[in-house]
Amino acid sequence: MPKGGKKGGHKGRMRTYTSPEEIDAQMKAEKERKKQAEGAAQNDTTEEKLPASGSDDSDDENSQRRRAGVEGLIEIENPNRVAQKSKKVTQIELEEPRQLSRREREEIEKQKAKERYMKMHLAGKTDQAKADLARLAIIRKQREEAARKKEEEKKAKEAAAAATRGVNSLSLK
């Protein structure tokens, strides 16, 4: 027999139902809480907008408020963490040669090697190009022989057809 038997309900308790009045009261309480939360949020935003005196202390406080999650609760000093510093256009030095990473250098070398290979391949100096040209020469010879045989067969058929026409014309006379 299943747990609880035929009685139903959780652990032998009777079911309880919420009355419609209680539901209405709960919904009103939730609406009031939301209104209070929105009002508090609007007050905070107006307070943040008003003190625009330009003091650096207020900017630091705002940045601390904006931290999300646990970041605002725990102060972390990681010596390995490097803060992203934005550079102005005037600070960027365009004349200085940019250092390439290893992957970028390898990629450039790979592209140059591929271009060199393609030039040699088109010139017919690579092993693969030589093999391709030899294969093409063999195929050309086979096609020429096939075309020659086809022409000979065509001429033979025409000659046979002419001979049968000549025989037919003689027999008819």
Buried (B, 14 or more C-beta within 10 A) or exposed (E): EEEEEEEEEEEEEEEEEEEEEEEEEEEEEEEEEEEEEEEEEEEEEEEEEEEEEEEEEEEEEEEEEEEEEEEEEEEEEEEEEEEEEEEEEEEEEEEEEEEEEEEEEEEEEEEEEEEEBEEEBEEEEBEEBEEEEEEEEEEEEEEEEEEEEEEEEEEEEEEEEEEEEEEEEEEEE
